[in-house]
Amino acid sequence: MGNAGSSRVVNIGFEDVTSADPTRIPDIARQLDSVNATGVSISVGRLDWIGFPSSEFKDWQSEEVARTGRDYVREAIDAFICSESGQRRTISLNIDTLLGRELASRPDIAGINAQGGVSKNWASISAWKHKGLTDRLERLVSDVILRYSPDSINITELMFPSYTFSEADFHDFQEYSGMDCWPLAADATIDAGSPLIHAWRSDAVASIMSRVAQRLDGTSVQLTMDVRSPLNEDLRGRLDSGQDYARLLEIVDRLNIWNFQGINSTGYYDTAQLASFYTAKDPSRFGIEIGLWDQGGALSIAALEHELRLAEERNVPHLSVTPTSLMNEQAWDTLRKIWGSPSSAKPEN
C-alpha cells in the first residue's frame, strides 16, 4: 500500500519535543523518513507551558525552556521539515488549551462540574471569556505564526465536556439563554445533558475559534482543530463537549476527528465508519487522527494496523498518528508496512 497524494502525518508530543535525550529528535527524524511521512504536527505546548523562550510569555515558559533557554520548537521544525532526500514536509504547530499548571495556582479560573467537583485541566467558560484566556490564545497563535511560518496551526483539547457549572458560568449561561436557573432533570438536579447547555457550550467554543481565526487573516496559514469523535448515532459531532462540527467548519479549514480506540469517549466508531460519515463526503474538510493511548499503556500493534489499513482502504486523505512517545519499533514497523518505506515506494516518472 502507498500514500501517494495523501497527507500522512505523525504527531510529536511535547514530551518528545523537549526531551533531554539528545538522540530522541534525530531518531524520530530517521523514523519519519522510513515511513514516508508527508508531514508532522509539533507540540508548541500548552497555554501555560510553552516550548520556546519569549519575553511576552515568560511566565508560561516550560521548565525546560526556563532552565536551558533553548527554542525546542525551532529545533524540532529544523529537524523534521525535510526528509533525508530533501522532500519538504508540512509543518503544523499544535497548541494544547488545557491548563494544568495554572489551575493549581489560579483556582478561580477552574471549571466546576454539576456535582461541585473542580477540574485539574479545564478552565471554565467564564474564564475563557472574561479572564484573558482567549486573548492569550490569540496572542500565542500570532506569535508562533510570526516566529515559525508554519503551514498550519492546530488547536487541540478546546472543549467544555462537563466542568461548566461555576457561579460565573451560570451568569454566562443566563445571559445566553435568558433562563433564571439551570435546566433541571426530573429529580430536580441539574440536567447536564440538556440540549440548551450543549448549545451554550458549542457557542463558547465557536466564539473562541472565531477569534483565533481572525489572527490568521491575511496569512497563508491554515487553521485546523482536533475534535472528539461521536459517542453515539448523533453525527453532528460532540455537542456535549461544545464541538458542533458544522458550526466549526464555518470557521476552520479542517477538523481532525479523534479515533482513539483505547479511550471509551473517543472510540465508539472505527476508521472505516468515520470515513464513511465524514471524509468520503467532504475529504478536504475532515481528517482522522489515530490515537495510541490505551488503558494498559499503548494501543496494540494489531489494533493500530487494523485502523491504518482501514484508512488506506477508505482512501482517507488526511490521516495522522499520535503520539510518537507511545510508538515503539513495532509501531514504526507497522507504519512502514502500511504507508510504505522509501525503498518500496515507486519512483516518479
C-alpha positions in Angstrom: 0.0 0.0 0.0 1.1 3.6 -0.5 0.0 7.1 0.4 0.6 9.0 -2.9 -1.4 12.2 -2.9 -2.5 11.8 0.7 -1.4 13.5 3.9 0.2 11.1 6.3 1.2 12.9 9.4 3.0 11.9 12.7 2.3 13.9 15.8 5.2 14.8 18.1 4.2 15.5 21.6 5.7 18.0 24.0 7.4 15.2 25.9 9.4 14.4 22.8 9.9 18.0 21.6 11.6 18.9 24.9 13.3 15.5 25.5 16.5 15.7 27.4 17.8 12.8 25.4 19.9 14.3 22.6 19.3 11.3 20.3 15.5 11.5 20.5 14.7 14.1 17.9 17.3 12.7 15.4 15.8 9.2 16.0 12.3 10.4 15.2 13.6 12.2 12.1 15.0 8.9 10.8 11.8 7.1 11.5 9.8 9.8 9.7 12.0 9.2 6.6 11.4 5.4 6.9 7.6 5.6 6.9 7.2 8.2 4.1 5.6 10.7 6.5 4.4 13.7 4.5 4.1 16.0 7.5 4.5 16.4 11.2 2.4 18.1 13.9 4.7 19.6 16.5 3.5 20.4 20.0 4.2 24.0 21.0 3.0 23.2 24.5 0.0 24.5 26.5 -1.2 28.0 27.2 0.7 27.8 30.5 3.6 25.7 29.4 5.3 26.6 26.1 8.4 25.2 24.4 10.2 28.4 23.3 11.8 31.4 25.1 9.6 34.5 24.9 9.6 37.8 26.8 5.9 38.1 26.2 5.1 34.6 27.5 7.9 34.4 30.1 5.5 33.4 32.9 4.3 30.5 30.9 7.6 29.0 29.6 8.1 25.4 30.4 10.7 24.3 33.0 12.9 23.0 30.2 13.0 26.4 28.4 13.5 28.3 31.7 16.4 26.1 32.5 18.2 25.9 29.1 16.9 28.9 27.1 16.5 26.6 24.1 13.9 27.1 21.4 12.7 23.5 21.3 10.0 24.2 18.7 12.5 25.7 16.3 14.9 22.8 16.8 12.1 20.3 16.0 11.0 22.2 12.9 14.6 22.3 11.6 14.9 18.5 12.3 11.7 17.5 10.7 10.9 19.9 7.8 12.8 18.0 5.2 13.4 14.3 4.7 16.9 13.0 4.1 16.2 13.0 0.4 15.2 16.7 0.5 11.4 16.3 0.3 9.7 19.0 2.3 7.2 18.0 4.9 4.2 20.1 6.0 4.6 21.6 9.5 1.6 22.0 11.8 2.1 23.6 15.1 -0.2 22.2 17.8 -1.4 24.3 20.7 -3.0 22.5 23.7 -5.6 24.5 25.5 -5.5 22.6 28.8 -4.2 24.5 31.8 -3.0 22.0 34.4 -0.2 24.1 35.9 -2.1 27.4 36.0 -5.2 25.9 37.6 -3.2 24.9 40.6 -2.2 28.5 41.2 -5.4 30.1 40.0 -8.3 28.0 41.3 -10.7 30.9 40.4 -10.5 30.0 36.7 -11.0 26.3 37.1 -14.1 24.6 35.7 -16.6 23.1 38.2 -18.9 20.2 37.3 -22.5 19.7 38.2 -21.6 17.8 41.4 -19.2 20.6 42.6 -16.0 18.9 41.6 -13.1 21.1 40.5 -11.2 20.4 37.3 -7.5 19.9 37.3 -7.3 20.5 33.5 -10.2 22.6 32.1 -10.8 26.2 32.8 -14.4 27.5 33.0 -16.3 29.1 30.1 -16.4 32.3 32.0 -12.6 32.3 32.5 -12.1 31.9 28.7 -14.5 34.8 28.1 -13.6 37.2 30.9 -10.2 36.3 32.4 -7.9 36.6 29.5 -7.6 33.1 28.2 -9.0 33.7 24.8 -6.8 36.8 24.4 -3.7 34.8 25.4 -4.5 32.0 22.9 -4.9 34.7 20.2 -1.6 36.2 21.0 0.2 32.9 21.2 -1.2 31.9 17.7 0.0 35.2 16.3 3.4 34.8 17.9 4.1 31.3 16.6 3.0 32.3 13.1 5.4 35.2 13.1 8.2 33.1 14.6 7.9 29.9 12.6 5.7 30.4 9.4 4.1 27.0 9.7 1.8 25.5 7.1 -1.0 25.3 9.7 -1.9 25.9 13.3 -3.9 23.2 15.1 -5.9 23.8 18.3 -6.4 20.8 20.5 -8.4 20.0 23.7 -10.6 23.0 23.2 -13.9 21.7 24.6 -16.2 22.0 27.6 -17.2 18.4 28.4 -18.6 18.8 32.0 -16.8 21.5 34.0 -19.2 24.4 33.2 -21.2 24.9 36.3 -19.4 27.5 38.4 -21.4 30.5 39.6 -19.7 32.7 37.0 -20.6 30.2 34.3 -24.2 30.3 35.4 -24.3 34.0 34.9 -22.9 33.5 31.4 -25.5 30.8 30.8 -28.2 33.2 31.9 -27.0 35.8 29.5 -27.0 33.2 26.7 -30.3 31.5 27.4 -32.4 34.0 29.3 -33.2 31.4 31.9 -33.1 32.1 35.6 -31.9 28.6 36.6 -30.1 25.7 35.1 -32.2 23.2 33.2 -33.4 20.6 35.7 -33.9 16.8 35.5 -36.9 15.0 36.9 -35.2 14.6 40.2 -34.6 18.4 40.4 -30.8 18.1 39.9 -29.0 19.9 37.0 -29.7 18.3 33.7 -26.2 18.3 32.4 -27.4 16.6 29.2 -29.7 19.5 28.3 -29.5 20.5 24.6 -29.6 24.1 25.7 -26.4 23.6 27.8 -24.8 21.8 24.8 -25.7 24.7 22.5 -24.3 27.2 25.0 -21.0 25.2 25.2 -20.9 25.0 21.4 -21.4 28.7 21.2 -18.5 29.3 23.5 -16.1 27.1 21.6 -17.1 28.6 18.3 -16.6 32.1 19.7 -13.1 31.3 20.8 -12.2 29.7 17.5 -13.6 32.7 15.6 -11.3 35.0 17.4 -8.3 32.7 16.8 -9.2 32.5 13.1 -9.1 36.3 12.8 -5.4 36.1 13.7 -4.8 34.1 10.5 -6.4 36.6 8.3 -4.0 37.8 5.6 -1.7 34.8 6.0 -1.5 31.6 4.1 -1.5 29.6 7.3 -4.4 27.1 7.7 -6.4 26.6 10.9 -7.3 23.1 11.9 -8.8 21.7 15.1 -8.9 18.4 16.9 -12.4 17.2 17.8 -13.8 14.3 19.7 -15.5 11.6 17.6 -19.2 11.0 18.0 -20.2 9.0 21.1 -23.4 7.7 19.6 -25.6 8.0 16.4 -25.6 11.8 16.6 -23.2 12.6 13.8 -23.4 16.4 14.3 -20.3 16.0 16.4 -19.8 16.2 20.2 -22.2 18.9 21.2 -21.9 17.7 24.8 -18.3 19.0 24.7 -19.2 22.1 22.7 -17.9 20.7 19.4 -20.6 21.3 16.7 -18.8 20.1 13.5 -21.0 22.1 11.1 -20.5 25.3 13.0 -16.8 24.8 13.5 -16.4 24.2 9.8 -17.6 27.7 9.2 -14.5 28.9 11.0 -11.6 26.4 10.5 -10.1 24.8 7.4 -10.3 21.2 8.6 -11.4 19.2 11.6 -9.2 16.3 12.8 -11.6 13.7 14.3 -10.1 11.7 17.1 -10.2 7.9 16.6 -8.8 6.8 20.0 -9.9 3.1 20.2 -8.3 2.7 23.6 -10.4 5.5 25.2 -14.2 5.0 25.6 -15.1 8.6 25.0 -13.5 8.7 21.6 -13.5 5.1 20.3 -17.2 4.5 19.5 -16.6 4.3 15.7 -13.6 2.9 13.9 -11.7 4.5 11.0 -14.0 2.9 8.3 -17.1 4.2 9.9 -15.7 7.7 10.5 -14.5 7.8 6.9 -17.9 6.9 5.5 -19.6 9.5 7.7 -17.2 12.4 7.1 -14.1 12.1 4.9 -15.9 10.3 2.0 -18.4 13.2 1.8 -16.1 16.1 2.4 -12.5 14.9 2.0 -10.8 18.3 2.3 -12.6 19.4 5.5 -12.1 16.3 7.7 -9.1 14.3 8.8 -8.9 11.2 11.1 -6.4 11.1 13.9 -5.5 7.6 15.3 -4.5 7.8 18.9 -2.3 5.2 20.6 -3.4 5.7 24.1 -4.9 2.7 25.9 -5.8 1.9 29.5 -3.0 -0.6 29.6 -0.4 1.8 28.0 -0.3 1.8 24.2 -2.8 0.5 21.7 -1.9 -3.0 20.5 0.0 -3.3 17.3 -2.8 -5.4 15.8 -5.3 -2.6 16.5 -3.0 0.0 15.1 -2.5 -2.0 11.9 -6.3 -2.6 11.6 -7.1 1.1 11.8 -4.3 2.1 9.4 -5.4 -0.5 6.8 -9.0 0.8 7.1 -7.7 4.3 6.4 -5.9 3.1 3.2 -8.9 1.0 2.1 -11.2 4.0 2.5 -8.8 6.5 0.9 -8.7 8.8 3.9 -6.9 11.9 2.5 -5.8 13.4 5.8 -4.5 10.9 8.4 -2.4 11.3 11.5 -1.0 9.1 14.2 -0.4 10.4 17.7 1.9 10.5 19.8 5.4 9.5 19.0 6.1 8.8 22.7 3.9 5.7 22.5 5.4 4.4 19.3 7.9 1.6 19.8 9.8 -0.1 17.0 6.9 -2.4 16.2 4.6 0.6 15.8 7.0 2.2 13.3 7.3 -1.1 11.5 3.6 -1.1 11.2 3.6 2.4 9.6 6.3 1.2 7.2 4.2 -1.8 6.3 1.1 0.2 5.6 2.4 3.6 4.4 5.4 2.1 2.6 9.1 2.7 3.2 11.2 4.7 0.8 12.8 1.6 -0.7 9.3 0.2 -1.6 8.0 3.5 -3.0 7.6 3.6 -6.7 9.9 6.1 -8.5 8.2 9.0 -10.1 8.4 9.3 -13.9 
